[in-house]
């Protein structure tokens, strides 16, 4: 976050995330469950694909999923 938002905004975003987790634990009695690295990586991949689709559409292109395996020869 720091590289994208800057130091102060990254600290604020992290504090907000912790505050929301703490609030939900207190108000709803929920326990913290770590989603894991795979969950965050999957969300990152989905976000990147969505952004690429938007950019391609803006330039008049359409992304098509490649069904062939790509390997180094």
Backbone torsions as a table, in degrees:
resi	resn	phi	psi	omega
1	UNK	NA	-36.8	-176.4
2	UNK	-60.0	-38.8	-178.0
3	UNK	-69.9	-31.0	-179.1
4	UNK	-85.6	-41.2	-170.9
5	UNK	-103.0	-23.6	-173.0
6	UNK	101.0	163.4	-174.2
7	UNK	-60.2	-51.4	-175.9
8	UNK	-65.4	-43.3	-179.2
9	UNK	-67.8	-34.6	178.2
10	UNK	-66.0	-40.1	177.8
11	UNK	-65.0	-43.3	178.8
12	UNK	-63.3	-42.6	-180.0
13	UNK	-64.4	-41.2	178.9
14	UNK	-67.1	-41.5	177.8
15	UNK	-63.2	-39.8	178.2
16	UNK	-63.1	-43.6	179.8
17	UNK	-62.2	-43.7	177.8
18	UNK	-64.6	-39.7	180.0
19	UNK	-64.2	-40.8	178.9
20	UNK	-65.5	-43.0	177.4
21	UNK	-60.3	-46.4	-179.8
22	UNK	-62.7	-44.0	179.6
23	UNK	-61.0	-46.0	179.5
24	UNK	-64.2	-35.6	178.1
25	UNK	-65.7	-41.5	-178.6
26	UNK	-73.9	-48.6	-173.7
27	UNK	-72.1	-43.7	-173.6
28	UNK	-105.0	-2.3	179.7
29	UNK	69.1	21.4	-179.6
30	UNK	-80.1	145.9	174.5
31	UNK	-94.5	151.7	179.0
32	UNK	-71.0	129.9	176.5
33	UNK	-124.2	117.8	179.4
34	UNK	-72.7	123.2	-177.9
35	UNK	-69.9	-23.6	178.9
36	UNK	92.1	161.8	-177.4
37	UNK	-65.6	-37.9	-178.7
38	UNK	-60.6	-39.6	179.1
39	UNK	-60.8	-46.6	-178.6
40	UNK	-69.1	-36.2	177.7
41	UNK	-66.7	-39.1	178.0
42	UNK	-64.0	-43.8	178.4
43	UNK	-63.7	-38.4	178.4
44	UNK	-62.7	-45.0	179.6
45	UNK	-61.4	-43.8	178.9
46	UNK	-62.7	-40.7	178.6
47	UNK	-63.8	-42.4	-179.3
48	UNK	-64.8	-42.1	179.5
49	UNK	-64.0	-43.0	179.6
50	UNK	-62.6	-41.9	178.5
51	UNK	-65.4	-41.3	178.0
52	UNK	-63.3	-40.2	178.5
53	UNK	-62.7	-42.1	178.3
54	UNK	-62.8	-44.1	-179.1
55	UNK	-66.1	-41.6	178.9
56	UNK	-62.5	-42.6	179.5
57	UNK	-62.7	-38.1	179.5
58	UNK	-62.4	-31.7	179.6
59	UNK	-94.7	4.1	177.2
60	UNK	86.5	18.7	179.2
61	UNK	-109.4	167.9	176.3
62	UNK	-133.4	130.6	178.2
63	UNK	-80.7	138.4	178.6
64	UNK	-126.2	133.8	-178.5
65	UNK	-71.1	133.9	179.4
66	UNK	-82.8	124.1	-178.5
67	UNK	-94.6	-10.5	178.9
68	UNK	-90.4	143.9	177.1
69	UNK	-71.3	137.5	179.7
70	UNK	-104.5	121.9	-179.2
71	UNK	-133.7	163.3	178.8
72	UNK	-95.0	127.9	-178.8
73	UNK	-100.0	NA	NA
